[in-house]
Amino acid sequence: MQDKRFNEDLNETERNAWLSFKRTCKDFLGNHKAVNYQDVVQNLLTLYKGMGCNMSLKNPLSGVTLGFFPRKSR
């Protein structure tokens, strides 16, 4: 995440999305959520959509409980 050369290889749209991703990691996924974390995540989604990426924040396993998975037999 601190590679300066990586940033140089990106075009402006990609660089903005990358910076937004880094900010999301810090302000949303980090140890302390920023007060405006919803804006941070929305900005990330908007920038990625501008690059042609469609993302869903829905978790496909949200309704699955641990009891669903069978135990391994020894």
CHARMM internal coordinates of N, CA and C (Angstrom, degrees):
IC EDIT
DIST 1 N 1 CA 1.4485
DIST 1 CA 1 C 1.5198
ANGL 1 N 1 CA 1 C 111.17
DIST 1 C 2 N 1.3256
ANGL 1 CA 1 C 2 N 116.46
DIHE 1 N 1 CA 1 C 2 N -13.82
DIST 2 N 2 CA 1.4594
ANGL 1 C 2 N 2 CA 119.36
DIHE 1 CA 1 C 2 N 2 CA -178.20
DIST 2 CA 2 C 1.5231
ANGL 2 N 2 CA 2 C 112.42
DIHE 1 C 2 N 2 CA 2 C -107.96
DIST 2 C 3 N 1.3004
ANGL 2 CA 2 C 3 N 118.02
DIHE 2 N 2 CA 2 C 3 N 10.26
DIST 3 N 3 CA 1.4585
ANGL 2 C 3 N 3 CA 122.81
DIHE 2 CA 2 C 3 N 3 CA -178.74
DIST 3 CA 3 C 1.5261
ANGL 3 N 3 CA 3 C 110.10
DIHE 2 C 3 N 3 CA 3 C -71.88
DIST 3 C 4 N 1.3186
ANGL 3 CA 3 C 4 N 116.92
DIHE 3 N 3 CA 3 C 4 N 111.15
DIST 4 N 4 CA 1.4748
ANGL 3 C 4 N 4 CA 121.79
DIHE 3 CA 3 C 4 N 4 CA -178.58
DIST 4 CA 4 C 1.5237
ANGL 4 N 4 CA 4 C 111.08
DIHE 3 C 4 N 4 CA 4 C -68.04
DIST 4 C 5 N 1.3144
ANGL 4 CA 4 C 5 N 117.02
DIHE 4 N 4 CA 4 C 5 N -34.22
DIST 5 N 5 CA 1.4642
ANGL 4 C 5 N 5 CA 120.28
DIHE 4 CA 4 C 5 N 5 CA -178.16
DIST 5 CA 5 C 1.5304
ANGL 5 N 5 CA 5 C 111.17
DIHE 4 C 5 N 5 CA 5 C -66.32
DIST 5 C 6 N 1.3113
ANGL 5 CA 5 C 6 N 116.88
DIHE 5 N 5 CA 5 C 6 N -35.97
DIST 6 N 6 CA 1.4594
ANGL 5 C 6 N 6 CA 121.26
DIHE 5 CA 5 C 6 N 6 CA 178.33
DIST 6 CA 6 C 1.5228
ANGL 6 N 6 CA 6 C 110.00
DIHE 5 C 6 N 6 CA 6 C -57.77
DIST 6 C 7 N 1.3160
ANGL 6 CA 6 C 7 N 117.29
DIHE 6 N 6 CA 6 C 7 N -45.88
DIST 7 N 7 CA 1.4665
ANGL 6 C 7 N 7 CA 121.85
DIHE 6 CA 6 C 7 N 7 CA 179.22
DIST 7 CA 7 C 1.5202
ANGL 7 N 7 CA 7 C 112.08
DIHE 6 C 7 N 7 CA 7 C -59.89
DIST 7 C 8 N 1.3219
ANGL 7 CA 7 C 8 N 117.04
DIHE 7 N 7 CA 7 C 8 N -35.43
DIST 8 N 8 CA 1.4651
ANGL 7 C 8 N 8 CA 121.30
DIHE 7 CA 7 C 8 N 8 CA -178.52
DIST 8 CA 8 C 1.5231
ANGL 8 N 8 CA 8 C 112.18
DIHE 7 C 8 N 8 CA 8 C -69.58
DIST 8 C 9 N 1.3214
ANGL 8 CA 8 C 9 N 117.18
DIHE 8 N 8 CA 8 C 9 N -26.36
DIST 9 N 9 CA 1.4620
ANGL 8 C 9 N 9 CA 121.45
DIHE 8 CA 8 C 9 N 9 CA -177.24
DIST 9 CA 9 C 1.5266
ANGL 9 N 9 CA 9 C 113.44
DIHE 8 C 9 N 9 CA 9 C -84.07
DIST 9 C 10 N 1.3254
ANGL 9 CA 9 C 10 N 117.78
DIHE 9 N 9 CA 9 C 10 N -4.08
DIST 10 N 10 CA 1.4592
ANGL 9 C 10 N 10 CA 121.91
DIHE 9 CA 9 C 10 N 10 CA -177.48
DIST 10 CA 10 C 1.5225
ANGL 10 N 10 CA 10 C 110.85
DIHE 9 C 10 N 10 CA 10 C -94.93
DIST 10 C 11 N 1.3272
ANGL 10 CA 10 C 11 N 115.73
DIHE 10 N 10 CA 10 C 11 N 147.69
DIST 11 N 11 CA 1.4664
ANGL 10 C 11 N 11 CA 117.83
DIHE 10 CA 10 C 11 N 11 CA 171.35
DIST 11 CA 11 C 1.5329
ANGL 11 N 11 CA 11 C 107.77
DIHE 10 C 11 N 11 CA 11 C -80.24
DIST 11 C 12 N 1.3165
ANGL 11 CA 11 C 12 N 117.34
DIHE 11 N 11 CA 11 C 12 N 177.54
DIST 12 N 12 CA 1.4737
ANGL 11 C 12 N 12 CA 120.81
DIHE 11 CA 11 C 12 N 12 CA -173.61
DIST 12 CA 12 C 1.5367
ANGL 12 N 12 CA 12 C 112.12
DIHE 11 C 12 N 12 CA 12 C -61.38
DIST 12 C 13 N 1.3233
ANGL 12 CA 12 C 13 N 117.12
DIHE 12 N 12 CA 12 C 13 N -42.53
DIST 13 N 13 CA 1.4694
ANGL 12 C 13 N 13 CA 121.10
DIHE 12 CA 12 C 13 N 13 CA -179.47
DIST 13 CA 13 C 1.5182
ANGL 13 N 13 CA 13 C 110.57
DIHE 12 C 13 N 13 CA 13 C -64.09
DIST 13 C 14 N 1.3275
ANGL 13 CA 13 C 14 N 116.31
DIHE 13 N 13 CA 13 C 14 N -45.44
DIST 14 N 14 CA 1.4649
ANGL 13 C 14 N 14 CA 120.81
DIHE 13 CA 13 C 14 N 14 CA 179.41
DIST 14 CA 14 C 1.5207
ANGL 14 N 14 CA 14 C 111.24
DIHE 13 C 14 N 14 CA 14 C -65.75
DIST 14 C 15 N 1.3257
ANGL 14 CA 14 C 15 N 117.08
DIHE 14 N 14 CA 14 C 15 N -39.58
DIST 15 N 15 CA 1.4654
ANGL 14 C 15 N 15 CA 121.08
DIHE 14 CA 14 C 15 N 15 CA 179.88
DIST 15 CA 15 C 1.5338
ANGL 15 N 15 CA 15 C 111.07
DIHE 14 C 15 N 15 CA 15 C -63.62
DIST 15 C 16 N 1.3282
ANGL 15 CA 15 C 16 N 116.83
DIHE 15 N 15 CA 15 C 16 N -42.15
DIST 16 N 16 CA 1.4640
ANGL 15 C 16 N 16 CA 119.92
DIHE 15 CA 15 C 16 N 16 CA 178.09
DIST 16 CA 16 C 1.5216
ANGL 16 N 16 CA 16 C 111.07
DIHE 15 C 16 N 16 CA 16 C -63.09
DIST 16 C 17 N 1.3293
ANGL 16 CA 16 C 17 N 116.88
DIHE 16 N 16 CA 16 C 17 N -41.32
DIST 17 N 17 CA 1.4633
ANGL 16 C 17 N 17 CA 120.61
DIHE 16 CA 16 C 17 N 17 CA 178.32
DIST 17 CA 17 C 1.5208
ANGL 17 N 17 CA 17 C 110.49
DIHE 16 C 17 N 17 CA 17 C -66.18
DIST 17 C 18 N 1.3310
ANGL 17 CA 17 C 18 N 117.16
DIHE 17 N 17 CA 17 C 18 N -39.60
DIST 18 N 18 CA 1.4628
ANGL 17 C 18 N 18 CA 121.05
DIHE 17 CA 17 C 18 N 18 CA 179.35
DIST 18 CA 18 C 1.5286
ANGL 18 N 18 CA 18 C 110.99
DIHE 17 C 18 N 18 CA 18 C -64.53
DIST 18 C 19 N 1.3194
ANGL 18 CA 18 C 19 N 116.36
DIHE 18 N 18 CA 18 C 19 N -44.69
DIST 19 N 19 CA 1.4673
ANGL 18 C 19 N 19 CA 120.05
DIHE 18 CA 18 C 19 N 19 CA 178.30
DIST 19 CA 19 C 1.5274
ANGL 19 N 19 CA 19 C 111.01
DIHE 18 C 19 N 19 CA 19 C -63.18
DIST 19 C 20 N 1.3185
ANGL 19 CA 19 C 20 N 116.47
DIHE 19 N 19 CA 19 C 20 N -37.64
DIST 20 N 20 CA 1.4571
ANGL 19 C 20 N 20 CA 120.46
DIHE 19 CA 19 C 20 N 20 CA 177.45
DIST 20 CA 20 C 1.5268
ANGL 20 N 20 CA 20 C 110.70
DIHE 19 C 20 N 20 CA 20 C -66.66
DIST 20 C 21 N 1.3346
ANGL 20 CA 20 C 21 N 116.72
DIHE 20 N 20 CA 20 C 21 N -39.11
DIST 21 N 21 CA 1.4616
ANGL 20 C 21 N 21 CA 120.78
DIHE 20 CA 20 C 21 N 21 CA 176.69
DIST 21 CA 21 C 1.5258
ANGL 21 N 21 CA 21 C 110.46
DIHE 20 C 21 N 21 CA 21 C -61.77
DIST 21 C 22 N 1.3294
ANGL 21 CA 21 C 22 N 117.10
DIHE 21 N 21 CA 21 C 22 N -44.89
DIST 22 N 22 CA 1.4624
ANGL 21 C 22 N 22 CA 120.44
DIHE 21 CA 21 C 22 N 22 CA 178.93
DIST 22 CA 22 C 1.5261
ANGL 22 N 22 CA 22 C 110.80
DIHE 21 C 22 N 22 CA 22 C -62.11
DIST 22 C 23 N 1.3243
ANGL 22 CA 22 C 23 N 115.98
DIHE 22 N 22 CA 22 C 23 N -40.38
DIST 23 N 23 CA 1.4704
ANGL 22 C 23 N 23 CA 120.24
DIHE 22 CA 22 C 23 N 23 CA 178.70
DIST 23 CA 23 C 1.5308
ANGL 23 N 23 CA 23 C 110.40
DIHE 22 C 23 N 23 CA 23 C -65.39
DIST 23 C 24 N 1.3293
ANGL 23 CA 23 C 24 N 116.75
DIHE 23 N 23 CA 23 C 24 N -39.69
DIST 24 N 24 CA 1.4611
ANGL 23 C 24 N 24 CA 120.59
DIHE 23 CA 23 C 24 N 24 CA 177.99
DIST 24 CA 24 C 1.5237
ANGL 24 N 24 CA 24 C 110.74
DIHE 23 C 24 N 24 CA 24 C -63.08
DIST 24 C 25 N 1.3152
ANGL 24 CA 24 C 25 N 116.82
DIHE 24 N 24 CA 24 C 25 N -41.01
DIST 25 N 25 CA 1.4643
ANGL 24 C 25 N 25 CA 120.40
DIHE 24 CA 24 C 25 N 25 CA 177.47
DIST 25 CA 25 C 1.5264
ANGL 25 N 25 CA 25 C 110.89
DIHE 24 C 25 N 25 CA 25 C -59.74
DIST 25 C 26 N 1.3126
ANGL 25 CA 25 C 26 N 116.27
DIHE 25 N 25 CA 25 C 26 N -40.26
DIST 26 N 26 CA 1.4626
ANGL 25 C 26 N 26 CA 120.80
DIHE 25 CA 25 C 26 N 26 CA -178.29
DIST 26 CA 26 C 1.5307
ANGL 26 N 26 CA 26 C 112.21
DIHE 25 C 26 N 26 CA 26 C -77.74
DIST 26 C 27 N 1.3252
ANGL 26 CA 26 C 27 N 116.91
DIHE 26 N 26 CA 26 C 27 N -48.73
DIST 27 N 27 CA 1.4624
ANGL 26 C 27 N 27 CA 121.04
DIHE 26 CA 26 C 27 N 27 CA -170.12
DIST 27 CA 27 C 1.5235
ANGL 27 N 27 CA 27 C 114.69
DIHE 26 C 27 N 27 CA 27 C -91.73
DIST 27 C 28 N 1.3409
ANGL 27 CA 27 C 28 N 117.89
DIHE 27 N 27 CA 27 C 28 N -9.90
DIST 28 N 28 CA 1.4605
ANGL 27 C 28 N 28 CA 119.69
DIHE 27 CA 27 C 28 N 28 CA -179.57
DIST 28 CA 28 C 1.5241
ANGL 28 N 28 CA 28 C 111.30
DIHE 27 C 28 N 28 CA 28 C -124.67
DIST 28 C 29 N 1.3115
ANGL 28 CA 28 C 29 N 117.14
DIHE 28 N 28 CA 28 C 29 N -45.83
DIST 29 N 29 CA 1.4582
ANGL 28 C 29 N 29 CA 120.65
DIHE 28 CA 28 C 29 N 29 CA -177.11
DIST 29 CA 29 C 1.5176
ANGL 29 N 29 CA 29 C 113.07
DIHE 28 C 29 N 29 CA 29 C -90.90
DIST 29 C 30 N 1.3092
ANGL 29 CA 29 C 30 N 117.62
DIHE 29 N 29 CA 29 C 30 N -9.49
DIST 30 N 30 CA 1.4598
ANGL 29 C 30 N 30 CA 121.82
DIHE 29 CA 29 C 30 N 30 CA -178.83
DIST 30 CA 30 C 1.5198
ANGL 30 N 30 CA 30 C 112.27
DIHE 29 C 30 N 30 CA 30 C -74.76
DIST 30 C 31 N 1.3091
ANGL 30 CA 30 C 31 N 115.52
DIHE 30 N 30 CA 30 C 31 N -170.82
DIST 31 N 31 CA 1.4644
ANGL 30 C 31 N 31 CA 121.37
DIHE 30 CA 30 C 31 N 31 CA -177.50
DIST 31 CA 31 C 1.5225
ANGL 31 N 31 CA 31 C 113.24
DIHE 30 C 31 N 31 CA 31 C -68.48
DIST 31 C 32 N 1.3166
ANGL 31 CA 31 C 32 N 116.57
DIHE 31 N 31 CA 31 C 32 N -27.08
DIST 32 N 32 CA 1.4635
ANGL 31 C 32 N 32 CA 120.77
DIHE 31 CA 31 C 32 N 32 CA -178.22
DIST 32 CA 32 C 1.5241
ANGL 32 N 32 CA 32 C 109.29
DIHE 31 C 32 N 32 CA 32 C -129.22
DIST 32 C 33 N 1.3218
ANGL 32 CA 32 C 33 N 116.31
DIHE 32 N 32 CA 32 C 33 N 122.48
DIST 33 N 33 CA 1.4607
ANGL 32 C 33 N 33 CA 120.20
DIHE 32 CA 32 C 33 N 33 CA 178.27
DIST 33 CA 33 C 1.5148
ANGL 33 N 33 CA 33 C 109.74
DIHE 32 C 33 N 33 CA 33 C -77.71
DIST 33 C 34 N 1.3190
ANGL 33 CA 33 C 34 N 115.21
DIHE 33 N 33 CA 33 C 34 N 137.47
DIST 34 N 34 CA 1.4619
ANGL 33 C 34 N 34 CA 120.69
DIHE 33 CA 33 C 34 N 34 CA 175.28
DIST 34 CA 34 C 1.5279
ANGL 34 N 34 CA 34 C 108.68
DIHE 33 C 34 N 34 CA 34 C -69.93
DIST 34 C 35 N 1.3042
ANGL 34 CA 34 C 35 N 116.25
DIHE 34 N 34 CA 34 C 35 N 154.31
DIST 35 N 35 CA 1.4586
ANGL 34 C 35 N 35 CA 121.31
DIHE 34 CA 34 C 35 N 35 CA 178.66
DIST 35 CA 35 C 1.5236
ANGL 35 N 35 CA 35 C 110.28
DIHE 34 C 35 N 35 CA 35 C -59.85
DIST 35 C 36 N 1.3188
ANGL 35 CA 35 C 36 N 116.90
DIHE 35 N 35 CA 35 C 36 N -36.90
DIST 36 N 36 CA 1.4591
ANGL 35 C 36 N 36 CA 121.97
DIHE 35 CA 35 C 36 N 36 CA -177.71
DIST 36 CA 36 C 1.5380
ANGL 36 N 36 CA 36 C 111.29
DIHE 35 C 36 N 36 CA 36 C -99.48
DIST 36 C 37 N 1.3194
ANGL 36 CA 36 C 37 N 117.97
DIHE 36 N 36 CA 36 C 37 N 35.39
DIST 37 N 37 CA 1.4686
ANGL 36 C 37 N 37 CA 120.90
DIHE 36 CA 36 C 37 N 37 CA -175.33
DIST 37 CA 37 C 1.5245
ANGL 37 N 37 CA 37 C 112.15
DIHE 36 C 37 N 37 CA 37 C -59.41
DIST 37 C 38 N 1.3319
ANGL 37 CA 37 C 38 N 117.51
DIHE 37 N 37 CA 37 C 38 N -29.94
DIST 38 N 38 CA 1.4659
ANGL 37 C 38 N 38 CA 119.37
DIHE 37 CA 37 C 38 N 38 CA 178.92
DIST 38 CA 38 C 1.5245
ANGL 38 N 38 CA 38 C 110.69
DIHE 37 C 38 N 38 CA 38 C -65.15
DIST 38 C 39 N 1.3217
ANGL 38 CA 38 C 39 N 116.80
DIHE 38 N 38 CA 38 C 39 N -40.06
DIST 39 N 39 CA 1.4664
ANGL 38 C 39 N 39 CA 120.91
DIHE 38 CA 38 C 39 N 39 CA 176.75
DIST 39 CA 39 C 1.5274
ANGL 39 N 39 CA 39 C 111.06
DIHE 38 C 39 N 39 CA 39 C -65.49
DIST 39 C 40 N 1.3274
ANGL 39 CA 39 C 40 N 116.43
DIHE 39 N 39 CA 39 C 40 N -38.10
DIST 40 N 40 CA 1.4563
ANGL 39 C 40 N 40 CA 121.62
DIHE 39 CA 39 C 40 N 40 CA -179.93
DIST 40 CA 40 C 1.5294
ANGL 40 N 40 CA 40 C 110.18
DIHE 39 C 40 N 40 CA 40 C -62.65
DIST 40 C 41 N 1.3261
ANGL 40 CA 40 C 41 N 116.96
DIHE 40 N 40 CA 40 C 41 N -46.81
DIST 41 N 41 CA 1.4644
ANGL 40 C 41 N 41 CA 121.32
DIHE 40 CA 40 C 41 N 41 CA -179.74
DIST 41 CA 41 C 1.5274
ANGL 41 N 41 CA 41 C 110.40
DIHE 40 C 41 N 41 CA 41 C -68.60
DIST 41 C 42 N 1.3170
ANGL 41 CA 41 C 42 N 117.73
DIHE 41 N 41 CA 41 C 42 N -41.25
DIST 42 N 42 CA 1.4672
ANGL 41 C 42 N 42 CA 120.37
DIHE 41 CA 41 C 42 N 42 CA 179.36
DIST 42 CA 42 C 1.5195
ANGL 42 N 42 CA 42 C 111.14
DIHE 41 C 42 N 42 CA 42 C -62.62
DIST 42 C 43 N 1.3205
ANGL 42 CA 42 C 43 N 116.91
DIHE 42 N 42 CA 42 C 43 N -39.28
DIST 43 N 43 CA 1.4633
ANGL 42 C 43 N 43 CA 120.74
DIHE 42 CA 42 C 43 N 43 CA 177.40
DIST 43 CA 43 C 1.5247
ANGL 43 N 43 CA 43 C 110.07
DIHE 42 C 43 N 43 CA 43 C -62.01
DIST 43 C 44 N 1.3222
ANGL 43 CA 43 C 44 N 117.86
DIHE 43 N 43 CA 43 C 44 N -42.76
DIST 44 N 44 CA 1.4619
ANGL 43 C 44 N 44 CA 121.65
DIHE 43 CA 43 C 44 N 44 CA 177.62
DIST 44 CA 44 C 1.5299
ANGL 44 N 44 CA 44 C 110.75
DIHE 43 C 44 N 44 CA 44 C -59.50
DIST 44 C 45 N 1.3251
ANGL 44 CA 44 C 45 N 116.63
DIHE 44 N 44 CA 44 C 45 N -47.89
DIST 45 N 45 CA 1.4608
ANGL 44 C 45 N 45 CA 120.35
DIHE 44 CA 44 C 45 N 45 CA -179.04
DIST 45 CA 45 C 1.5233
ANGL 45 N 45 CA 45 C 111.57
DIHE 44 C 45 N 45 CA 45 C -62.64
DIST 45 C 46 N 1.3279
ANGL 45 CA 45 C 46 N 116.83
DIHE 45 N 45 CA 45 C 46 N -40.14
DIST 46 N 46 CA 1.4606
ANGL 45 C 46 N 46 CA 121.45
DIHE 45 CA 45 C 46 N 46 CA 179.41
DIST 46 CA 46 C 1.5223
ANGL 46 N 46 CA 46 C 111.33
DIHE 45 C 46 N 46 CA 46 C -63.74
DIST 46 C 47 N 1.3245
ANGL 46 CA 46 C 47 N 116.69
DIHE 46 N 46 CA 46 C 47 N -44.98
DIST 47 N 47 CA 1.4621
ANGL 46 C 47 N 47 CA 120.39
DIHE 46 CA 46 C 47 N 47 CA -179.05
DIST 47 CA 47 C 1.5237
ANGL 47 N 47 CA 47 C 111.60
DIHE 46 C 47 N 47 CA 47 C -67.26
DIST 47 C 48 N 1.3237
ANGL 47 CA 47 C 48 N 117.31
DIHE 47 N 47 CA 47 C 48 N -40.47
DIST 48 N 48 CA 1.4627
ANGL 47 C 48 N 48 CA 119.90
DIHE 47 CA 47 C 48 N 48 CA 178.25
DIST 48 CA 48 C 1.5229
ANGL 48 N 48 CA 48 C 111.07
DIHE 47 C 48 N 48 CA 48 C -67.83
DIST 48 C 49 N 1.3143
ANGL 48 CA 48 C 49 N 117.22
DIHE 48 N 48 CA 48 C 49 N -37.35
DIST 49 N 49 CA 1.4650
ANGL 48 C 49 N 49 CA 120.17
DIHE 48 CA 48 C 49 N 49 CA 176.65
DIST 49 CA 49 C 1.5221
ANGL 49 N 49 CA 49 C 110.09
DIHE 48 C 49 N 49 CA 49 C -63.28
DIST 49 C 50 N 1.3282
ANGL 49 CA 49 C 50 N 117.45
DIHE 49 N 49 CA 49 C 50 N -36.84
DIST 50 N 50 CA 1.4563
ANGL 49 C 50 N 50 CA 121.93
DIHE 49 CA 49 C 50 N 50 CA 176.96
DIST 50 CA 50 C 1.5145
ANGL 50 N 50 CA 50 C 112.84
DIHE 49 C 50 N 50 CA 50 C -62.97
DIST 50 C 51 N 1.3401
ANGL 50 CA 50 C 51 N 116.81
DIHE 50 N 50 CA 50 C 51 N -22.74
DIST 51 N 51 CA 1.4653
ANGL 50 C 51 N 51 CA 121.07
DIHE 50 CA 50 C 51 N 51 CA 176.87
DIST 51 CA 51 C 1.5226
ANGL 51 N 51 CA 51 C 111.57
DIHE 50 C 51 N 51 CA 51 C -91.35
DIST 51 C 52 N 1.3394
ANGL 51 CA 51 C 52 N 116.62
DIHE 51 N 51 CA 51 C 52 N -0.41
DIST 52 N 52 CA 1.4591
ANGL 51 C 52 N 52 CA 119.94
DIHE 51 CA 51 C 52 N 52 CA 179.19
DIST 52 CA 52 C 1.5118
ANGL 52 N 52 CA 52 C 113.93
DIHE 51 C 52 N 52 CA 52 C 96.07
DIST 52 C 53 N 1.3128
ANGL 52 CA 52 C 53 N 118.02
DIHE 52 N 52 CA 52 C 53 N 8.81
DIST 53 N 53 CA 1.4632
ANGL 52 C 53 N 53 CA 121.69
DIHE 52 CA 52 C 53 N 53 CA 178.87
DIST 53 CA 53 C 1.5234
ANGL 53 N 53 CA 53 C 108.98
DIHE 52 C 53 N 53 CA 53 C -94.21
DIST 53 C 54 N 1.3042
ANGL 53 CA 53 C 54 N 116.75
DIHE 53 N 53 CA 53 C 54 N 131.84
DIST 54 N 54 CA 1.4580
ANGL 53 C 54 N 54 CA 121.56
DIHE 53 CA 53 C 54 N 54 CA 174.99
DIST 54 CA 54 C 1.5211
ANGL 54 N 54 CA 54 C 107.72
DIHE 53 C 54 N 54 CA 54 C -111.91
DIST 54 C 55 N 1.3322
ANGL 54 CA 54 C 55 N 115.73
DIHE 54 N 54 CA 54 C 55 N 119.99
DIST 55 N 55 CA 1.4602
ANGL 54 C 55 N 55 CA 120.45
DIHE 54 CA 54 C 55 N 55 CA -177.58
DIST 55 CA 55 C 1.5162
ANGL 55 N 55 CA 55 C 109.42
DIHE 54 C 55 N 55 CA 55 C -121.62
DIST 55 C 56 N 1.2981
ANGL 55 CA 55 C 56 N 114.90
DIHE 55 N 55 CA 55 C 56 N 147.73
DIST 56 N 56 CA 1.4502
ANGL 55 C 56 N 56 CA 121.52
DIHE 55 CA 55 C 56 N 56 CA 174.15
DIST 56 CA 56 C 1.5121
ANGL 56 N 56 CA 56 C 108.12
DIHE 55 C 56 N 56 CA 56 C -119.40
DIST 56 C 57 N 1.3176
ANGL 56 CA 56 C 57 N 116.45
DIHE 56 N 56 CA 56 C 57 N 137.30
DIST 57 N 57 CA 1.4622
ANGL 56 C 57 N 57 CA 119.87
DIHE 56 CA 56 C 57 N 57 CA 178.04
DIST 57 CA 57 C 1.5196
ANGL 57 N 57 CA 57 C 111.63
DIHE 56 C 57 N 57 CA 57 C -90.79
DIST 57 C 58 N 1.3096
ANGL 57 CA 57 C 58 N 117.04
DIHE 57 N 57 CA 57 C 58 N 6.35
DIST 58 N 58 CA 1.4564
ANGL 57 C 58 N 58 CA 120.07
DIHE 57 CA 57 C 58 N 58 CA 179.14
DIST 58 CA 58 C 1.5178
ANGL 58 N 58 CA 58 C 109.42
DIHE 57 C 58 N 58 CA 58 C -74.35
DIST 58 C 59 N 1.3017
ANGL 58 CA 58 C 59 N 115.73
DIHE 58 N 58 CA 58 C 59 N 137.55
DIST 59 N 59 CA 1.4558
ANGL 58 C 59 N 59 CA 121.38
DIHE 58 CA 58 C 59 N 59 CA 178.24
DIST 59 CA 59 C 1.5195
ANGL 59 N 59 CA 59 C 108.23
DIHE 58 C 59 N 59 CA 59 C -94.05
DIST 59 C 60 N 1.3251
ANGL 59 CA 59 C 60 N 118.37
DIHE 59 N 59 CA 59 C 60 N 116.25
DIST 60 N 60 CA 1.4635
ANGL 59 C 60 N 60 CA 119.51
DIHE 59 CA 59 C 60 N 60 CA -177.24
DIST 60 CA 60 C 1.5236
ANGL 60 N 60 CA 60 C 113.54
DIHE 59 C 60 N 60 CA 60 C -66.33
DIST 60 C 61 N 1.3168
ANGL 60 CA 60 C 61 N 117.99
DIHE 60 N 60 CA 60 C 61 N -16.26
DIST 61 N 61 CA 1.4629
ANGL 60 C 61 N 61 CA 120.81
DIHE 60 CA 60 C 61 N 61 CA -179.57
DIST 61 CA 61 C 1.5247
ANGL 61 N 61 CA 61 C 112.17
DIHE 60 C 61 N 61 CA 61 C -106.76
DIST 61 C 62 N 1.3159
ANGL 61 CA 61 C 62 N 118.17
DIHE 61 N 61 CA 61 C 62 N 17.79
DIST 62 N 62 CA 1.4581
ANGL 61 C 62 N 62 CA 120.68
DIHE 61 CA 61 C 62 N 62 CA -174.08
DIST 62 CA 62 C 1.5263
ANGL 62 N 62 CA 62 C 113.05
DIHE 61 C 62 N 62 CA 62 C -62.54
DIST 62 C 63 N 1.3350
ANGL 62 CA 62 C 63 N 118.46
DIHE 62 N 62 CA 62 C 63 N -28.92
DIST 63 N 63 CA 1.4582
ANGL 62 C 63 N 63 CA 120.70
DIHE 62 CA 62 C 63 N 63 CA -179.22
DIST 63 CA 63 C 1.5151
ANGL 63 N 63 CA 63 C 114.05
DIHE 62 C 63 N 63 CA 63 C -93.90
DIST 63 C 64 N 1.3168
ANGL 63 CA 63 C 64 N 117.01
DIHE 63 N 63 CA 63 C 64 N -0.16
DIST 64 N 64 CA 1.4737
ANGL 63 C 64 N 64 CA 120.84
DIHE 63 CA 63 C 64 N 64 CA -177.11
DIST 64 CA 64 C 1.5193
ANGL 64 N 64 CA 64 C 109.58
DIHE 63 C 64 N 64 CA 64 C -86.35
DIST 64 C 65 N 1.3153
ANGL 64 CA 64 C 65 N 115.39
DIHE 64 N 64 CA 64 C 65 N 133.74
DIST 65 N 65 CA 1.4622
ANGL 64 C 65 N 65 CA 119.72
DIHE 64 CA 64 C 65 N 65 CA 176.03
DIST 65 CA 65 C 1.5204
ANGL 65 N 65 CA 65 C 108.86
DIHE 64 C 65 N 65 CA 65 C -105.13
DIST 65 C 66 N 1.3021
ANGL 65 CA 65 C 66 N 116.16
DIHE 65 N 65 CA 65 C 66 N 163.94
DIST 66 N 66 CA 1.4571
ANGL 65 C 66 N 66 CA 119.75
DIHE 65 CA 65 C 66 N 66 CA -179.17
DIST 66 CA 66 C 1.5219
ANGL 66 N 66 CA 66 C 111.82
DIHE 65 C 66 N 66 CA 66 C -63.80
DIST 66 C 67 N 1.3275
ANGL 66 CA 66 C 67 N 117.47
DIHE 66 N 66 CA 66 C 67 N -24.17
DIST 67 N 67 CA 1.4531
ANGL 66 C 67 N 67 CA 120.89
DIHE 66 CA 66 C 67 N 67 CA 178.84
DIST 67 CA 67 C 1.5241
ANGL 67 N 67 CA 67 C 112.69
DIHE 66 C 67 N 67 CA 67 C -67.50
DIST 67 C 68 N 1.2935
ANGL 67 CA 67 C 68 N 117.25
DIHE 67 N 67 CA 67 C 68 N -15.25
DIST 68 N 68 CA 1.4578
ANGL 67 C 68 N 68 CA 122.10
DIHE 67 CA 67 C 68 N 68 CA -179.88
DIST 68 CA 68 C 1.5247
ANGL 68 N 68 CA 68 C 111.60
DIHE 67 C 68 N 68 CA 68 C -70.08
DIST 68 C 69 N 1.3308
ANGL 68 CA 68 C 69 N 115.95
DIHE 68 N 68 CA 68 C 69 N -35.56
DIST 69 N 69 CA 1.4550
ANGL 68 C 69 N 69 CA 120.35
DIHE 68 CA 68 C 69 N 69 CA -175.99
DIST 69 CA 69 C 1.5271
ANGL 69 N 69 CA 69 C 110.02
DIHE 68 C 69 N 69 CA 69 C -83.25
DIST 69 C 70 N 1.3427
ANGL 69 CA 69 C 70 N 117.87
DIHE 69 N 69 CA 69 C 70 N 126.73
DIST 70 N 70 CA 1.4612
ANGL 69 C 70 N 70 CA 120.14
DIHE 69 CA 69 C 70 N 70 CA 179.50
DIST 70 CA 70 C 1.5200
ANGL 70 N 70 CA 70 C 111.84
DIHE 69 C 70 N 70 CA 70 C -69.14
DIST 70 C 71 N 1.3226
ANGL 70 CA 70 C 71 N 115.30
DIHE 70 N 70 CA 70 C 71 N 150.32
DIST 71 N 71 CA 1.4616
ANGL 70 C 71 N 71 CA 120.24
DIHE 70 CA 70 C 71 N 71 CA 176.51
DIST 71 CA 71 C 1.5126
ANGL 71 N 71 CA 71 C 109.66
DIHE 70 C 71 N 71 CA 71 C -74.24
DIST 71 C 72 N 1.3146
ANGL 71 CA 71 C 72 N 115.35
DIHE 71 N 71 CA 71 C 72 N 148.68
DIST 72 N 72 CA 1.4613
ANGL 71 C 72 N 72 CA 119.70
DIHE 71 CA 71 C 72 N 72 CA 175.95
DIST 72 CA 72 C 1.5274
ANGL 72 N 72 CA 72 C 108.97
DIHE 71 C 72 N 72 CA 72 C -76.91
DIST 72 C 73 N 1.3009
ANGL 72 CA 72 C 73 N 117.10
DIHE 72 N 72 CA 72 C 73 N 135.36
DIST 73 N 73 CA 1.4635
ANGL 72 C 73 N 73 CA 119.57
DIHE 72 CA 72 C 73 N 73 CA 176.65
DIST 73 CA 73 C 1.5194
ANGL 73 N 73 CA 73 C 108.24
DIHE 72 C 73 N 73 CA 73 C -85.85
DIST 73 C 74 N 1.3109
ANGL 73 CA 73 C 74 N 114.53
DIHE 73 N 73 CA 73 C 74 N 144.89
DIST 74 N 74 CA 1.4694
ANGL 73 C 74 N 74 CA 118.65
DIHE 73 CA 73 C 74 N 74 CA -176.99
DIST 74 CA 74 C 1.4913
ANGL 74 N 74 CA 74 C 111.47
DIHE 73 C 74 N 74 CA 74 C -100.08
END
COOR INIT
IC SEED 1 N 1 CA 1 C
IC BUILD
